[in-house]
Amino acid sequence: MTTERENLFMNAKEVAEYLDLNEKKVYAMANEQQLPGTKVTGKWLFPKPMIDRWVMESCHFGMLSDRLIITGSDDPLLQWVINRLGRRIESAGLVNYCSTGSKLGLNQLARGHADVCAMHWGDEAERDLRHTALLKRHPQFKQWVMVHACSRDYGLMMRSDHQHLCHDLTETLALRYRWIARQEGAGARHHFDNWLAKMHRTSTDINVVNTAYSERELAGMIARGEAEFGMGCQGIAGEFGLAFVPLGKESFDLVMPQGVYFRYLLQQLFELMQTPDTLAFAQRLGGYDLSGCGRIIWSPS
């Protein structure tokens, strides 16, 4: 008689037989968090419904192709496009975007909590080095691809009545103006720390009054007068009507499992990124270059 445990859970040997895999391969995939499972008293157990879901998810148009969960870095243009994609599909699917910062987004992608991670990490010219270095911290990177979304200008944001203070940034840093910083692991925080280092400063040398957990949150604090300065992309500054001092360009990219790239919803997203309405909105926000959007720029093969 089949027990309830046998209905719900399988051991490594059973999974190997079920998926027609070598048992050692099952253990390797479990240890690399590629298969949904858990260790109980030192032995792997695999919930059969999750294994079935994983198989379906691996199909390009599988059971979960009607939803897309995006995490990682914040971007107003991507949010604008996602809102319109949601309007296009209405009740036929779900697209959700939660900004967490680049590093946490990759962690969530690695654990299977998200389908896509948006990321930016360093100057555009160093993208191939910096972005792939972050990806390779996760065993799952061998199943991922990286797709270019856009290039963005990044720099300092402030209200227009404070823009004159940026004529001499060394003097501005020496005074006790209020700054908003991003959390550790965010691409904007990485830019901020690198820029401060070039100015022979650290975040402890300036008057950081608060931490923002998205670029929108940071811009909102500045717009409300809670601080004078912060760092982010020009698009965020444009969205909030803030002044902007450019410091460089960055590559804003999307990382995903290879199968996710072929999903209908993701391809619809890339299509909307290239429409005249989107390009016009990007121009209004400022600082965007969408040439090459949707192109795979890195894969493990």
N, C-alpha and C positions, 0 to 999 in steps of 0.2 A: 504493500500500500504506500502511495506517495505521500510524504509528510508535507506540512505547510512550509517548512524550511526549504525543502527541495523544490517546491513551487516558486519560492521567492528568491532563493540564493543558490549560486553555483560555486564550486571550488575551481581551482585553476585547471585541473584535468577536464572537468566538465565544460568549462569555457573553451578550452582548446578543441575539444570534440565538436562543440556547438558552432564554433567559428572556423573549423578546419585549419587550426594553427598549431604550430609546435608549442608544447607546454612551456618551454623556456622562453619563447617569444611572448607568451601571455604574462609571465612573471616580469619580463623586461618592460613590456608596455604598462603594466600596473605600477611598477616602480618609477616610471617616467610620467605617471599620471595621464597616460593616454587612454586607459580603460577605466571606467567607473568601478571602483571597488574599495574595500576597507580591510584593514588587518584586525583580526580578533584573536587574541592570545597567540599572536605570531603567525597566524595563518590567514591567507587572503580569502575573502568572501566577495562575490560579485552579485549584486542584485540583478536578477534576470530582466525585469522591466527596464532598468537603466542600460543594460547591454543591448536590448532590443532598440531602445531609443538611440543609443550611440550608433548602431548599424544604420538606422534610418537617417540619422543626422549626417552620416558619411556620404550619403547619396546626394548628388547635386540638386535634385528636386525632391528630397525626402520629406518626411513628416513635418519637419520644422522649417521648411522653406517659406512658410507664410509669416515668419517673424524674424526680426533682426535687432539684436541688442548691441548697441555701440557704447563703448566706454573710453576712458583715457582723457586726452586733452580737450580743452574748451575752445570752441570756434563759433562765432556768430553766423558766418556764412553756411557752415555745415548744419547748424540748427535751423536756419531759414529753409534750407533745401529739404531737410527731414520733415519739417512741418508741412511742406507742400507735397512731399511723397505720401505722408499720412493722409492728406486730403485726397490724393489721387486714388489710393487703395481703399480708403474708408474702412468698412468692416471686413474686408477680404484679407487683412493681415495686420501686423503690428510692427512698428519701428520705434524703438526707444533709445534715447541718448542721455547718458549720465556722465558728466565730466568728473573725473577723479584725479587727473594728473597722469603723466606718461607712465611712470614706474608702476603705480598701483594698477593702472589700466592693463599693463602687460601681465601683472600677477593674476588679475581677474580673468584675462584671456587664457592664461596657462591652466587655470583651475576649471575652465569650462563654464564660467559664470557669464561670459560675454562672447559674442560672435566676432566682433571687430574692436580693435583698439586704435584710437587716433593718437598720434604722438609727434612730438618735435623735441629735438635734443641737440642744441648747439647750432652753429652757423650752417647755412645751406651748403657751403663748399665742403664741409666735413660730414655731410649726411651719411655717405656710404660707410664711413668708419664708425661714427658715433651711434647711428641707429642700429646697425647690425651688431655692434658690441652689446647693446642692451638686449637685443633679441636672443643672443647666444648665451645669456645668463639662465635661460629656461630650456630644459631638455626638450620641450615641445617645439622648439624653433625649427626643427627639421621638417615639421608638417606645415609651417607657416609660409606665407608670401607677404611681401610689402608692396603696396600700391600707392602711387603718388596721388595726392589730392590737390595740393596747390602750394605755391610759394607765398610767404607772408613777410611783410616788414614788421620787425619788432623794435621796441624802444621804450622811451619814458612817456607816461601819461600824466597829464595834469589839467586843471581847469585853465581856461584861456587867460584868466587874469594872473596866472602864475607862470605863463610861458616865458616871460622875460627873465625869470630866475635861472633859466637854463643856458643863458649866454656864457656863463662860466660855471661848468659843472663841478669843478674842483672846489670853488668857493661855496656852491650850493651844498655839497656834501659836508663841508666843514661847519656849516651852520645847523641849527637845531630844527630844521624843517621836519615835518612828520612824513614817514614813509609807511606804505603797506607792502608786506612781503607775501609771497606765495609759500605754500607748505613744501617741505622737503619732498623730492621726487617729482615735482612739477617742472615741466620744461621751462616755464617762465622763471622759476626760482634758479634753475641752472644758469640761464642767461644773466640773471641778477647777480649771482655770486661771482660769475666770471667777469662781468663788467666791473664790479666793485674791486676785484683783485687787480684789474688793469689800472684802476684809479688808486691803487695802494690802500684799499679799505676793506673791511669786512662788515657784515651786517651788525656786528656788535659795536662798530664805531659810529653808527648813525642812529637816528631816532626812529626805530621801527616801533610803531604803536599798535599794530595788529597784524594778523595773518588771515589771508583770504584763501578760500578753497576752490575758487575758480577765477578766471580772468574777469568774468562778469561781476562777481562779488567785489573784486578789487576795484573795478571801474566805478561801481555803485558807491563804494565808500568815498572815493575821491569826489564824485559828483555831489555827494551829500555834504562835503566839507569836513569829513572825518580825518583827512590827511591831505597833504599837498602832492605827493608823488608816488608812483608805482610803476612796475614794468609789465608790459603785455604787448599784444599785436595791435597794429594800426586799426584793424577791423573793429576791435572792441572799443577803441577810443572813438572811432567814427560812430558806432552804435549809440554811445552815451554822450556824444557831442563834446568830447574832451579834446584838448590840444595834444599834439603828439610830436616828439622829437625822435626821429629814426636813428637806430644804432646799428642795424644790420638786417640781413635777410635769413629766413629759416625755411626749411622744407617741412611741410605739414603732411604727414603720410598716414596711411591706414594699414594695419597689420591684421591678418586673419588666417585661419586654417585654409588650406588650398581649396577644399570643397566649397567653402563659403563664398569664395570669389565668383563662382558660377551661379550663385543664387539669383533668382529673378529680381528680388527686392534690391540687392546690391547693384545689379546692373541698371535697374531703374534709377537708383540714386546717382550713379555716374552719368546717366543720360540727362538727368535734371541739372546736374552740375554744369552742363555745357549749353543750357538753353539761353536764349537772349535775355530773358528776365533775370536769370541768375547772374549772368555776366554784367548786366546793368546794375544789379544790387551790389555786386562785388566792387564795382567802380565807385558807387556812392559811399560805401564803407571806407574804401581806400586801402592800398597796400597789398593787393592780391594779384597773383599771376596764375591763371588756371591752365596754361599751356601744359600739355602732358598729363592732364587729369585722367585717371583711370588706367594709366600705364603701369604694368608690373615692373618695379625697379629692383627687386631682389627676390630670389628664391633659393632654396638650399641646393638645388641641382645644378 
